Amino acid sequence: MDKTVIASENAPAALGPYSAGIAADNLAFLSGQLGLDPATGELAEGVVAQAEQALKNIEALLTAAGATFGNVVKTTVFLADIADFNAVNEVYGAHFTEPFPARSAVQVAALPKGALVEIECIVAL
């Protein structure tokens, strides 16, 4: 199996010893994206803005992989507060169309950098 790193100057660099994305065979696995501005490294203000920026970061990685949101088959949404589910859902729904990817959404104890939302994807290439 060949593995190819997926990265983009339009998405933040990984915060640790991992890749922003890996393509293997017909699939790509995108690491969780926070609402970090790739130019400044700062989190956007508020959960809606962070969700929007996280999805922009995902879009940049999808583009680098030669894919679009239409290629996404599974996402996981991590929320610092499950009460933000509806607000994040509205932003999420603006980026995906039917048939929507499978998805899990969970509340977690904490996210890196104090983020409010993180989104990861599995992509069919």
KAHU-V713445 format. One record per residue. N is the residue number from 1. RES is the residue in three letters. SS is DSSP state (a for helix, b for strand, c for the rest). NEAR is the number of other ideal C-beta (glycine too) atoms within 8 Angstrom. D_CENTER is the distance of its C-alpha to the mean C-alpha in Angstrom with 2 decimals. Layout:
# KAHU-V713445
n:N res:RES ss:SS near:NEAR d_center:D_CENTER
n:N res:RES ss:SS near:NEAR d_center:D_CENTER
This chain:
# KAHU-V713445
n:1 res:MET ss:c near:4 d_center:24.48
n:2 res:ASP ss:c near:5 d_center:23.01
n:3 res:LYS ss:b near:7 d_center:19.66
n:4 res:THR ss:b near:7 d_center:18.15
n:5 res:VAL ss:b near:8 d_center:15.73
n:6 res:ILE ss:b near:14 d_center:12.95
n:7 res:ALA ss:c near:10 d_center:12.70
n:8 res:SER ss:c near:10 d_center:13.11
n:9 res:GLU ss:c near:4 d_center:15.15
n:10 res:ASN ss:c near:8 d_center:12.98
n:11 res:ALA ss:c near:13 d_center:10.00
n:12 res:PRO ss:c near:12 d_center:10.97
n:13 res:ALA ss:c near:5 d_center:12.80
n:14 res:ALA ss:c near:9 d_center:12.21
n:15 res:LEU ss:c near:6 d_center:13.96
n:16 res:GLY ss:c near:4 d_center:16.08
n:17 res:PRO ss:c near:3 d_center:17.55
n:18 res:TYR ss:c near:6 d_center:14.59
n:19 res:SER ss:c near:9 d_center:12.92
n:20 res:ALA ss:c near:15 d_center:9.52
n:21 res:GLY ss:b near:14 d_center:10.12
n:22 res:ILE ss:b near:10 d_center:13.34
n:23 res:ALA ss:b near:10 d_center:15.14
n:24 res:ALA ss:b near:10 d_center:18.07
n:25 res:ASP ss:c near:5 d_center:20.51
n:26 res:ASN ss:c near:4 d_center:18.96
n:27 res:LEU ss:b near:10 d_center:15.50
n:28 res:ALA ss:b near:14 d_center:12.39
n:29 res:PHE ss:b near:11 d_center:10.18
n:30 res:LEU ss:b near:15 d_center:6.88
n:31 res:SER ss:b near:10 d_center:6.89
n:32 res:GLY ss:b near:9 d_center:5.02
n:33 res:GLN ss:b near:17 d_center:3.91
n:34 res:LEU ss:c near:16 d_center:6.80
n:35 res:GLY ss:c near:15 d_center:8.69
n:36 res:LEU ss:b near:14 d_center:10.68
n:37 res:ASP ss:c near:10 d_center:12.84
n:38 res:PRO ss:c near:11 d_center:13.15
n:39 res:ALA ss:c near:4 d_center:16.86
n:40 res:THR ss:c near:5 d_center:17.80
n:41 res:GLY ss:c near:7 d_center:15.44
n:42 res:GLU ss:c near:6 d_center:15.95
n:43 res:LEU ss:b near:12 d_center:13.88
n:44 res:ALA ss:c near:11 d_center:14.29
n:45 res:GLU ss:c near:5 d_center:16.97
n:46 res:GLY ss:a near:7 d_center:16.38
n:47 res:VAL ss:a near:12 d_center:13.79
n:48 res:VAL ss:a near:10 d_center:13.79
n:49 res:ALA ss:a near:10 d_center:13.36
n:50 res:GLN ss:a near:16 d_center:10.59
n:51 res:ALA ss:a near:15 d_center:8.62
n:52 res:GLU ss:a near:11 d_center:9.75
n:53 res:GLN ss:a near:14 d_center:8.93
n:54 res:ALA ss:a near:14 d_center:5.26
n:55 res:LEU ss:a near:13 d_center:5.51
n:56 res:LYS ss:a near:9 d_center:8.11
n:57 res:ASN ss:a near:16 d_center:6.52
n:58 res:ILE ss:a near:14 d_center:4.58
n:59 res:GLU ss:a near:10 d_center:8.13
n:60 res:ALA ss:a near:12 d_center:9.86
n:61 res:LEU ss:a near:16 d_center:8.82
n:62 res:LEU ss:a near:15 d_center:9.75
n:63 res:THR ss:a near:11 d_center:12.85
n:64 res:ALA ss:a near:11 d_center:13.69
n:65 res:ALA ss:c near:12 d_center:13.72
n:66 res:GLY ss:c near:5 d_center:15.90
n:67 res:ALA ss:c near:11 d_center:13.74
n:68 res:THR ss:c near:6 d_center:12.52
n:69 res:PHE ss:a near:10 d_center:10.68
n:70 res:GLY ss:a near:6 d_center:13.98
n:71 res:ASN ss:a near:10 d_center:13.44
n:72 res:VAL ss:b near:14 d_center:10.61
n:73 res:VAL ss:b near:8 d_center:12.76
n:74 res:LYS ss:b near:9 d_center:10.93
n:75 res:THR ss:b near:13 d_center:7.98
n:76 res:THR ss:b near:11 d_center:8.40
n:77 res:VAL ss:b near:13 d_center:8.16
n:78 res:PHE ss:b near:14 d_center:9.94
n:79 res:LEU ss:b near:15 d_center:12.32
n:80 res:ALA ss:c near:11 d_center:15.01
n:81 res:ASP ss:c near:8 d_center:17.26
n:82 res:ILE ss:a near:8 d_center:17.32
n:83 res:ALA ss:a near:4 d_center:19.45
n:84 res:ASP ss:a near:12 d_center:16.41
n:85 res:PHE ss:a near:9 d_center:15.45
n:86 res:ASN ss:a near:6 d_center:17.26
n:87 res:ALA ss:a near:10 d_center:16.06
n:88 res:VAL ss:a near:15 d_center:12.33
n:89 res:ASN ss:a near:8 d_center:13.50
n:90 res:GLU ss:a near:9 d_center:15.23
n:91 res:VAL ss:a near:12 d_center:12.41
n:92 res:TYR ss:a near:13 d_center:10.30
n:93 res:GLY ss:a near:7 d_center:13.63
n:94 res:ALA ss:c near:5 d_center:14.14
n:95 res:HIS ss:c near:8 d_center:11.48
n:96 res:PHE ss:c near:8 d_center:12.44
n:97 res:THR ss:c near:5 d_center:16.09
n:98 res:GLU ss:c near:3 d_center:18.39
n:99 res:PRO ss:c near:2 d_center:18.36
n:100 res:PHE ss:c near:7 d_center:15.12
n:101 res:PRO ss:c near:9 d_center:13.00
n:102 res:ALA ss:b near:7 d_center:14.06
n:103 res:ARG ss:b near:9 d_center:12.14
n:104 res:SER ss:b near:7 d_center:12.84
n:105 res:ALA ss:b near:10 d_center:12.55
n:106 res:VAL ss:b near:9 d_center:14.33
n:107 res:GLN ss:b near:7 d_center:15.75
n:108 res:VAL ss:c near:8 d_center:15.83
n:109 res:ALA ss:c near:2 d_center:18.53
n:110 res:ALA ss:c near:5 d_center:16.51
n:111 res:LEU ss:c near:12 d_center:13.29
n:112 res:PRO ss:a near:7 d_center:13.60
n:113 res:LYS ss:a near:8 d_center:15.33
n:114 res:GLY ss:a near:7 d_center:16.06
n:115 res:ALA ss:c near:13 d_center:12.72
n:116 res:LEU ss:c near:12 d_center:12.85
n:117 res:VAL ss:b near:17 d_center:9.35
n:118 res:GLU ss:b near:12 d_center:6.35
n:119 res:ILE ss:b near:15 d_center:3.74
n:120 res:GLU ss:b near:12 d_center:4.28
n:121 res:CYS ss:b near:13 d_center:6.16
n:122 res:ILE ss:b near:12 d_center:9.78
n:123 res:VAL ss:b near:14 d_center:11.24
n:124 res:ALA ss:b near:8 d_center:14.99
n:125 res:LEU ss:c near:10 d_center:16.54
